[in-house]
Amino acid sequence: MNRIPEGGKAVVNCLASGSLPVITNWYRGGELVLDKQRGNMLEITDATMYDTGRYACTVKNPAGEATAETYVQIRKYGHHGVLPY
């Protein structure tokens, strides 16, 4: 799980090895997330509560495909600028 403060930035890598060409795509709720994809990375800037959720990284090449998932949680700051855990 990736915990990110609201307004912060999250970068999640999708690490894979295999024969080229390798195509990496990020999905959220089955929908392709193009606006947050940077190559093999998922990059969330100026995070909002809407960005909270499960993301899936799918890597494909001529030999097949593999998928891994991660959960991103955006947290609001508490009264004293401290993230509650």
N, C-alpha and C positions, 0 to 999 in steps of 0.2 A: 504494500500500500504506500502511496505517495501522499503525504500531508503537506499542503501548500497554504500559506496565509492568503486571505483574500487580497487581491491587488498585486500579488507576487507573481513569480515566474516558475514554471515547471518545465524541465526537459527530461524526457524519458527515452532511453535508447532501445532500439530493437536490434539485438546482436544476433547475427546469423553467419554461417559459413556455408560455402558451396560453390559450385561451378557458375561462372558468369554466363549469361546475364542474370542478375538477381533483381527482382522487383519487390519493393517493400510498400505496403499500404497499411494505413491506420484506420480503424473503424470504431464507431461508438453507436451502440444500439443497432448494429447491422448497416449503418450508413457510413459511407466513405467520408473521412475527415480531411479534406484537402487544405483548408485554410490554416490548419495547425501542423501540417506535416512538413518537415524539412529533411528531405532525404530519408534516412532510416530512423529519424528522431521525431517524436511528438513534442511540440513546443507550445506551451500555453503561456501567453503573456497577459498581464493585467487580469489575472484569474478572478472569476466571479463564481458564485455558488452554482450557477448553471453548468459550469465546467466539471462539477463533481460527477463521477460515474465510472463505469467499467469501459476500458478501451482495449481493443484487440489489435495486435500487429500480425499481419500475414505476409510471409515472405514466399515468393514463387520463383522457380527457375524451371528449365526444361525437365529436370528430374522429378519435380513434384512441388509440394508446398507444405508449410508448417505455420501454425498459429500459436501465439502466446498472448496472455491477457494480463492486465494490471488494473488496479483501482486507484483513481485519483480523487482525493478528498480535499475540498477547499474549506478552510476553517476561518471563521470570523475571529477577530481579536477580542479579548476580554476587556474589562473596564480599565486595566492598567497596561494595555499593550502587550499582554501575554496570551499566547495561544493556549486554550484549554485542551488538555488531552485526557 
